[in-house]
Amino acid sequence: MAHIVIIGAGIGGMPMAYEMRELARPDDRVTVISNNPKFHFVPSNPWVAVDWRTRDQIEMEIAPALARKKIDFIPVGAWRVKK
């Protein structure tokens, strides 16, 4: 069994987590670590600035989204990686 850890849940980390879960074996663990409990879709920031969207419309809670795909989530920042 492997334990795959993804540091960061941004525009790169979230898709990587979903892809790794799909490619990993059923007994492998996938964990995402992020200091922010919400995913913020940065390319939509201009929409918020011009009132086309609200901040709530371009954010989502990370933990429930990952849990649906059986991906663990640790909502703290990573300071170092220790073997």
N, C-alpha and C positions, 0 to 999 in steps of 0.2 A: 504494500500500500504506500502510495506517495502522498505527500502533503504539499500542495502547490499554494504558495503565498503570493498575493498580488498586493503591492504597496501603492496605494492611491486609488481613489474611486472616481476619477474624473472622466474626461472624454476618451481617454485611452484605457484606463483601468477597468471601467465597467464592461465595455465590449470584450476585453481580454478575459475577464472572469467568466462571462457567458461562453466564450469560445473554448476556454480551457475546460470548463465543466462538460461541454459537449464532446471534447476530444479525450478527456480523462477516462480511466476505467471506472466502473461503478463503485469500487471500494476506495478509490482515491479521494482525498479531501481537497477542497478548494476553499481558500480563505482570503477575504479582502480586508485590508487594514486601511482605515482612513480617519483623519482627525475631524471630518465633517459628517454628520449623520444624514445629510441631504446631498443628492446629486443635483448639480446646477448646470443646466445646458447653456454654456457660455455663448455660443453663437446667437442665442436669442436675446442677449442683453440689449441690443438696439431696439428691439420690439418693446421692451419694458420702458426704455427711455422715451419713446414716442407714444406711449399709452396704447399700443396695439395688444399687449399682453400684460398680465400682472406677474409679480414675482412668483406667486403661488402656482401659476400656470406653467412656469418653466423649471420648477423644482419638484423633486420627489424624494420620499423617504427611501434610503438605501436598503435598510435591513429587510423590510417585507419583500422588496423586489428580488433581492438575492435569495431569500429563504424559499421563494417559490421554485427556484432552480436548484435547491439543496446546496447553496453556497453559504459558508459561514461569513459573518461580518464582525469585525472588532472595531468599535468606534473610538479609537485613540490614535494619536500620531505615532509614527514609528521613529525611534531615535537611533536604533542600531539593529543590525542583524547579527545574532549570535548563534553559532552552531551548537 
